[in-house]
Amino acid sequence: MTFRPVGDLICDHGRPRICPWPEVDDQASMVRTESRKAVERLRRAGVAVPATLTMADRPRSDETKLAIGPGISALGVPTGVAAGLLPHSPACADKGEPYPAADAYGPVGAWLSLTAGASPRSLTNRVAPPELALAQHVLKQSRKAQLAWYERNTRAMRSCNVRPQLGINGSHG
């Protein structure tokens, strides 16, 4: 598998730094504006977002993937920002070991997207209705409860032996 040279990225000097590929350049100002709005919403919710959002295939440890492509609309940017914040499945899962936290990707991804400013309608083709409903239920909780839910489940997503707790109040939902 060949990866594009990161030198082709067109990075700016804003906060966070946004690094799209040249083919997104005609939409770069919209992508930058909408990405920054999404990051601001996520940070207000307590979500840690790295200082650089990049379209590189393999972001460095201080970067996060900006999961968008050419033709992205302003409505799609929050989901592209959110997608980069989902933990990668751990090596044990990639080797085929049981991975109970696989169930967390839909609801956690939906919560991140909604928190970043995506509309529920923009997620209907990406997330199963019960997962979207759960994410919307989580959004009604206090900021502290939402953040605890997010951190508990992303911790589980990084391991093969931690069950996600998708219900509010730590139940298995």
Legacy VTK file of the C-alpha trace (Angstrom):
# vtk DataFile Version 3.0
C-alpha trace
ASCII
DATASET POLYDATA
POINTS 173 float
0.000 0.000 0.000
1.472 3.334 -0.969
0.826 6.456 1.021
0.822 9.927 -0.450
3.683 12.199 0.594
2.522 14.446 3.422
4.434 17.264 1.743
1.478 17.515 -0.683
-0.827 18.612 2.152
-1.715 22.297 2.250
-1.496 23.204 5.938
-2.436 26.541 7.412
-1.297 28.127 10.651
-4.641 28.421 12.403
-5.745 26.720 15.599
-6.232 23.919 15.133
-4.003 23.561 12.107
-5.940 22.107 9.159
-4.092 20.093 6.482
-6.225 19.127 3.451
-5.030 17.527 0.196
-4.792 19.825 -2.868
-7.977 18.355 -4.421
-9.978 19.825 -1.537
-8.355 23.225 -2.031
-11.356 24.810 -3.786
-13.321 24.063 -0.606
-10.450 24.663 1.800
-11.798 27.834 3.394
-15.176 26.173 4.102
-13.441 23.023 5.375
-11.214 25.098 7.672
-14.103 27.202 8.984
-16.409 24.226 9.591
-13.601 22.070 11.054
-12.701 24.808 13.543
-16.356 25.210 14.553
-16.602 21.432 15.093
-13.375 21.350 17.131
-14.580 24.271 19.266
-17.863 22.443 20.022
-16.019 19.214 20.871
-13.544 21.001 23.150
-16.413 22.799 24.908
-17.889 19.355 25.594
-14.557 18.290 27.136
-13.289 16.151 24.242
-9.523 16.377 23.707
-8.754 17.274 20.081
-5.146 17.311 18.793
-3.688 20.593 17.526
-3.602 19.388 13.892
-6.340 17.870 11.721
-4.819 16.207 8.676
-6.020 14.266 5.660
-2.748 12.268 5.761
-3.218 8.483 5.628
-1.349 7.988 8.879
-1.586 10.983 11.217
1.244 11.416 13.703
0.571 11.046 17.417
-0.056 14.797 17.822
-2.495 14.861 14.877
-5.927 13.472 14.127
-7.409 12.305 10.846
-9.721 14.687 9.033
-11.920 12.030 7.402
-13.336 13.963 4.472
-12.989 13.801 0.712
-13.395 16.066 -2.305
-16.968 17.255 -2.704
-17.575 17.358 1.061
-20.408 19.658 2.087
-20.362 21.924 5.126
-22.887 19.522 6.700
-20.430 16.624 6.351
-17.423 18.289 7.963
-18.423 17.737 11.640
-18.728 13.992 10.980
-15.336 14.004 9.224
-13.759 15.677 12.263
-15.536 13.302 14.676
-14.538 10.174 12.728
-10.858 10.967 13.235
-11.329 10.990 17.007
-12.629 7.424 17.223
-9.982 5.052 18.582
-8.546 2.519 16.162
-9.391 -1.064 17.038
-6.558 -2.635 19.066
-4.158 -5.202 17.577
-5.892 -8.019 19.477
-9.144 -7.268 17.602
-7.316 -7.119 14.275
-5.993 -10.619 15.022
-9.552 -11.873 15.376
-9.768 -12.015 19.161
-13.162 -11.228 20.710
-13.672 -7.476 20.768
-16.686 -6.543 22.875
-16.234 -2.812 22.296
-16.996 -3.122 18.568
-20.597 -2.297 19.563
-19.472 1.113 20.818
-18.363 2.530 17.442
-21.866 3.429 16.221
-23.149 5.219 19.330
-19.806 6.863 20.238
-19.253 7.989 16.637
-22.794 9.377 16.488
-22.331 11.213 19.807
-19.032 12.730 18.589
-20.639 13.787 15.296
-23.686 15.345 16.985
-21.466 17.063 19.555
-19.313 18.426 16.697
-22.440 19.936 15.133
-23.687 17.295 12.689
-27.457 17.140 12.260
-29.177 13.880 13.243
-30.509 13.693 9.676
-26.983 13.720 8.253
-26.235 10.573 10.283
-29.253 8.455 9.305
-27.340 6.668 6.520
-24.238 6.159 8.665
-25.586 4.919 11.991
-28.274 2.385 12.894
-31.424 4.058 14.333
-30.960 2.565 17.850
-27.344 3.808 17.933
-28.409 7.296 16.854
-31.222 7.252 19.441
-28.729 6.266 22.161
-26.345 9.078 21.147
-29.236 11.575 21.256
-30.217 10.251 24.698
-26.638 10.725 25.934
-26.694 14.321 24.623
-29.564 15.104 26.997
-27.392 14.277 30.028
-25.182 16.720 31.896
-21.892 17.656 30.263
-20.069 15.710 32.982
-22.183 12.565 32.433
-21.678 12.800 28.657
-17.920 13.102 29.003
-17.778 10.191 31.478
-19.809 8.053 29.031
-17.505 9.021 26.132
-14.299 8.361 28.101
-15.551 5.060 29.541
-16.478 3.754 26.103
-13.413 4.997 24.218
-11.279 3.326 26.913
-13.114 0.066 26.196
-12.588 0.576 22.449
-8.805 0.568 22.961
-8.842 -2.869 24.622
-10.081 -6.385 23.913
-11.042 -7.185 27.480
-13.105 -4.186 28.570
-16.837 -4.233 27.869
-18.307 -0.931 26.723
-20.979 0.546 28.990
-23.273 2.178 26.501
-26.178 2.773 28.842
-26.216 5.943 30.889
-25.197 5.463 34.545
-22.823 2.661 33.550
-25.469 0.074 32.678
-24.892 -2.227 29.714
-27.757 -0.568 27.886
LINES 1 174
173 0 1 2 3 4 5 6 7 8 9 10 11 12 13 14 15 16 17 18 19 20 21 22 23 24 25 26 27 28 29 30 31 32 33 34 35 36 37 38 39 40 41 42 43 44 45 46 47 48 49 50 51 52 53 54 55 56 57 58 59 60 61 62 63 64 65 66 67 68 69 70 71 72 73 74 75 76 77 78 79 80 81 82 83 84 85 86 87 88 89 90 91 92 93 94 95 96 97 98 99 100 101 102 103 104 105 106 107 108 109 110 111 112 113 114 115 116 117 118 119 120 121 122 123 124 125 126 127 128 129 130 131 132 133 134 135 136 137 138 139 140 141 142 143 144 145 146 147 148 149 150 151 152 153 154 155 156 157 158 159 160 161 162 163 164 165 166 167 168 169 170 171 172
